[in-house]
């Protein structure tokens, strides 16, 4: 009888553990899917000059983009910071030849994520780093920076 009870207790503990793991994976997969969707909303918004999708992906109130460029007068490298409201205005016409793929997703807890995205255009290849926070409206990109390589 004692052996049966020990086996039963172990079996119940294993079932409880597997149930908890499955539930945690479900939550993680749901958050991962939402983060990926936000990243592709960002890409599709820029590629299609769709301001609605851009606003759905970017935190237009608090977010910003950091863009490294060369100062034409001095030839020195500078970092310009644009609010996402300013940044969104750069995309005025659709570009149907752009492609993107997500290279990595890192989610911390259930409120912060970082996405590395490969963004290919006819003239340049970009690697974007998108930092996201889960806000009241869902996942929003709060910061973006990138590296560009001319083809």
N, C-alpha and C positions, 0 to 999 in steps of 0.2 A: 504494500500500500504506500509506504514511504517513497519508494522508487517511482511509482506512478505519479505521486504528487510532485516530486522534484522535476520529472519530465514535463508534466503539465505546466508548472510554473515557468520553466525555461521556454516552453513553447509559447506561452502567453507573452513573455518578455520579448521574444523574437518577433512575434506578430506586432506588438506595440511599437517596437523599434522600426520595423519595416514600414509601418503605417506613418510614423512621424517623418521618416526619410522621404516617402512618396509625397507627403503633403508639402514638405519643404521644397522638393524639386518642382512641384506644381507652381508654387509661389515664385520661385526663381525663374522658371520658364516663362511665366506670365510677365514678369518685369523685364526679362531679356527681350521678349517679343515686343514689348512697348518701347524699349530703348531703340531697338533696330528700326521699328516703324518711324520713330521720331527722326532718326538719322536719314532714312530714305525720304521722309517728307521734306527735310532740309535739301537733300540733293535734287529731288524732283521739282521742288519749288524754285531753286536756282536755275536748273537746266531748262525749265519751261517758263521762266519769268512769271511764275504763279505766286503773287503776293499773299494770297490766302494760305497756301501751303507753307510759305516761308514763315508767316506769322504763327502758324500752328506749331512749327518746329522751334523757332527762336524765342527766347524770352525778350520780347520787344521793350519791356520796361527797364530791365536791369542788365541785359546781356551786352556783350561787346566782342568785336573782332580785333585781333592784333595782327597787323600786316607789316612785314619787314620790307623796306624798299630802300633804294639809293636816292639820296638827296642830289638833285641834278646840279645844284650850284657847287656843293662841296665834294660830291662824290662819296660821301660817307654814308654808311648804313644807318638807317633810322627805323624806329618802330612807331607806326601810326596806330592810334586806337580809335576805332569807329564804334559808335553805338550801333546796335542791330537795326535801328530805324534808319540810320544813314547807310549802313552796309546793304540793306535790302534794296535801296534805290539804284544800286549798281547793275541790277539785273532787270533789263527792260525788254529783251527780245528772246524768244525761245531758241534753244540750241539742241537740236535733236540728235547730234552726233556725240554728245557727252555720255560717258558711262561711269558707273561707280560700283565699288564692292567694299564691303566691310572687311577689314583685316583683323580687327580684334574688338572685343567688348569686355570691359571690366566694370562690374557693378559692386558698389560698396554698400552693404546694408540694403535698404530698399529706398534710399533717397538720393544717391549720387552715382553717376556713371561716367566713364570715359570711353569714347569710341574713336578708333583709328580707321580712317576711310581713305581708300585709293580712289581718286577722282581724275578721270582721264578726259581731256579735250583735244581737239585737233592740234592745238599749238603747244599745250603744256600738260604735264602730269603733275598732279597735286597729291600730297599726303596731308589730310586734314586731321587735326586732333580736336574733338568736340567734347567739351565738359558739360555734363547735364545734371540738373537737379530735378527731383520730382516735386512739382509745385501743385497747387490746388487744381490747376487745369490738366495735370498730367506731367509727363516728362518734357522738359524744355532745355534747349541748349543755352547755357549762360555765358560760355566763353568758347572762342574758336581761334585757332591759329593754324598755319599751314606752311609747308615747304613746297616750292614750285621748281620744276625742272623743265626747261625748254626742250622741245623735240628737235 
